[in-house]
């Protein structure tokens, strides 16, 4: 009997050794399946919030950036971290869907900034799409949550409690489609609509570049251009509200010079491409590829915007 038990234990050990995972942080070459399988399986729903981002991450789940960038484009992280160098990554789990996609969850951290991400790999274990879920902020009055529910709907929500004790929220829902995108399918909010007040995230940034400044058609349709930190690069934020507010949109990012006076917005993970042509005190904007994910379907960012001294 003891001999029989010993044989079973030995067989189990041999089998386990054969299934041993590769060290993805080592020098040995790895494949996509090694990368994906290094993430721990989790059950749905999976979500992250501000409290979780405040926690110290365990070094046992760390993963080298060069390993991450071998399978995930570094452009996914540039919105929050500008330059991808120096980012620490932590594995936060995975979920294999019946629809054959695999969803990975990553935490990224650099110089006090921290954000969680959802990344989708297709049935061939190739990167297909990625999205930031939650970014750490230093405002205790606001809470951001993001995750995926049991129906594979990705939900991002911002909530806060007003001075009167009322809970307000703004929720967006996305689904992954076979074209390799997370598509917005629903927005829901009980926040009060503040007319003629638009939050401009880059308004206070530097304006030393000759093209930096505020451009507008009117108070509801404007572009803010700010210094990009190096020659041939600028930051921009644009907001539109056309057809009496029935078609609105906004877009923010980097634009890069491709010709004298001509800059392009062109992100690898965004089908939207926009051309900015500067001429004296104006900028001409033209969508080279449709930007429907950023504005209503019955309007566009196209148009001429004049440079102003100040926009409120």
Buried (B, 14 or more C-beta within 10 A) or exposed (E): EEEEEEEEEEEEEEEEEEEEEBEBEEEEEBEBEBBBBBBEEEEBEBBBBBEBBEEEBEEEBBBEBEBBBBBBBBBBBBBBBEEBEEBBBBBBBBBEBEEEBBBBBBBBBBEEBBBBBBBBBBEEBEBBBBBBBBBBBEEEEEBBBBBBEEEBBBBBBBBBEEEEEEEEBBBBBBBBEEEBBBBBEEEEEEEEEEEEEBEBEBEEBEBEBEBBBBBBBEEBBBBBBBBBBEEEBBBBBBBBBBEEEEBBBBBBBBBEBEEEEEBBBBBEBBEBBBBBBBEEEEBBBBBEEEBBBBBBEEBBBEBEBEBEEEBE
